[in-house]
Amino acid sequence: MFKFEAVQYQYPNQSTTFKFDFTLTNTGITAILGANGAGKSTLIRLMAGLTSPAKGSIYFQQQLINARELPCDFYQNIGIVLQNPETMLFNSTVFDELAYGPSQNFPATKVQSMVQKTAQTFALEPLLNLSPTQLSGGQKKLVSIACILINQPQLLILDEPFGGLSLENSNLILKVLQEYKQTHKIIIAHHDFQSIINLIDEVLIVENGQNNVPIKDITDIIQLANTY
Ligand SMILES: Nc1ncnc2c1ncn2[C@@H]1O[C@H](COP(=O)(O)OP(=O)(O)OP(=O)(O)O)[C@@H](O)[C@H]1O
């Protein structure tokens, strides 16, 4: 269960109050839709704990996640891939990028095998010894998604994950997410609703800083696809 209860947020010196109140399913994919400036990124930042609400409560799997004092390992359960992959890559090689998360928790031999497996899944083997600065925009995006998925977070948040990806790599990510969603919760903010329609289980529309009731019925979701 992923629940926002009477959550309110306001940017400093801004008059708009964002108001979010909804409950999402525990696994599967929820797509967040909305016009430019509607509040999708603001909602995503609240979901990932990057921003704290002024009022209200946010629960993930019964755990109040906007509490001031969280168990220190809690954020290992949440992975977020931001729109711009540059902000996420800071190691000297792609191998080190992939190894960074696992090396906080596992011995070197295990880390090595996790990196090899993930590199294979994401077709990154030829890039492992390169610096992230040598990669194309699409390759950076692919690496940034792989770096988060290698940690297997229970909640995976993706802000425009297909931006800059070739059709081949978009299809690769779609395939990975199709499998991942069976046992994990995935939130995707994506402007091209049509391209992910077969993947999603639920739609949350954000309008003027507020959410509508989550749409779970597949017929309603398909109808929505005609408007977005
Ligand atoms: N750091 C900030 N300070 C002040 N206002 C902000 C800040 N970030 C966003 N806003 C405002 O909040 C509103 C919602 O922005 P947000 O980025 O959440 O929308 P969005 O739905 O993600 O838009 P887009 O699809 O264009 O990325 C906008 O009016 C924006 O100008």
The ligand as an SDF file (V2000), in Angstrom:
LIG
                    3D

 31 33  0  0  0  0  0  0  0  0999 V2000
   11.5030   24.8040   -6.7210 N   0  0  0  0  0  0  0  0  0  0  0  0
   10.3620   25.4190   -7.0170 C   0  0  0  0  0  0  0  0  0  0  0  0
   10.0570   26.6250   -6.4680 N   0  0  0  0  0  0  0  0  0  0  0  0
    8.9040   27.2480   -6.7520 C   0  0  0  0  0  0  0  0  0  0  0  0
    7.9420   26.7560   -7.5780 N   0  0  0  0  0  0  0  0  0  0  0  0
    8.1910   25.5730   -8.1470 C   0  0  0  0  0  0  0  0  0  0  0  0
    9.3980   24.8360   -7.9130 C   0  0  0  0  0  0  0  0  0  0  0  0
    9.3510   23.6720   -8.6250 N   0  0  0  0  0  0  0  0  0  0  0  0
    8.1660   23.6860   -9.2760 C   0  0  0  0  0  0  0  0  0  0  0  0
    7.4790   24.8220   -8.9880 N   0  0  0  0  0  0  0  0  0  0  0  0
    6.1560   25.1790   -9.5140 C   0  0  0  0  0  0  0  0  0  0  0  0
    5.2270   24.1870   -9.1420 O   0  0  0  0  0  0  0  0  0  0  0  0
    4.3330   23.9140  -10.2100 C   0  0  0  0  0  0  0  0  0  0  0  0
    4.3760   22.4030  -10.5160 C   0  0  0  0  0  0  0  0  0  0  0  0
    5.6720   22.0660  -11.0040 O   0  0  0  0  0  0  0  0  0  0  0  0
    6.0920   20.5630  -11.2840 P   0  0  0  0  0  0  0  0  0  0  0  0
    7.5140   20.5880  -11.7400 O   0  0  0  0  0  0  0  0  0  0  0  0
    5.7380   19.7120  -10.1300 O   0  0  0  0  0  0  0  0  0  0  0  0
    5.1060   20.2060  -12.5030 O   0  0  0  0  0  0  0  0  0  0  0  0
    5.1400   18.9940  -13.5530 P   0  0  0  0  0  0  0  0  0  0  0  0
    3.7300   18.4890  -13.6450 O   0  0  0  0  0  0  0  0  0  0  0  0
    6.1890   18.0040  -13.1880 O   0  0  0  0  0  0  0  0  0  0  0  0
    5.5280   19.7610  -14.8810 O   0  0  0  0  0  0  0  0  0  0  0  0
    6.3440   19.2590  -16.2160 P   0  0  0  0  0  0  0  0  0  0  0  0
    5.4780   18.2340  -16.9060 O   0  0  0  0  0  0  0  0  0  0  0  0
    6.4380   20.5390  -17.0110 O   0  0  0  0  0  0  0  0  0  0  0  0
    7.6880   18.7190  -15.7710 O   0  0  0  0  0  0  0  0  0  0  0  0
    4.7590   24.7930  -11.3730 C   0  0  0  0  0  0  0  0  0  0  0  0
    3.9150   25.9230  -11.4090 O   0  0  0  0  0  0  0  0  0  0  0  0
    6.1780   25.1850  -11.0370 C   0  0  0  0  0  0  0  0  0  0  0  0
    6.4810   26.4610  -11.5290 O   0  0  0  0  0  0  0  0  0  0  0  0
  1  2  1  0
  2  3  1  0
  2  7  2  0
  3  4  2  0
  4  5  1  0
  5  6  2  0
  6  7  1  0
  6 10  1  0
  7  8  1  0
  8  9  2  0
  9 10  1  0
 10 11  1  0
 11 12  1  0
 11 30  1  0
 12 13  1  0
 13 14  1  0
 13 28  1  0
 14 15  1  0
 15 16  1  0
 16 17  2  0
 16 18  1  0
 16 19  1  0
 19 20  1  0
 20 21  2  0
 20 22  1  0
 20 23  1  0
 23 24  1  0
 24 25  2  0
 24 26  1  0
 24 27  1  0
 28 29  1  0
 28 30  1  0
 30 31  1  0
M  END
$$$$
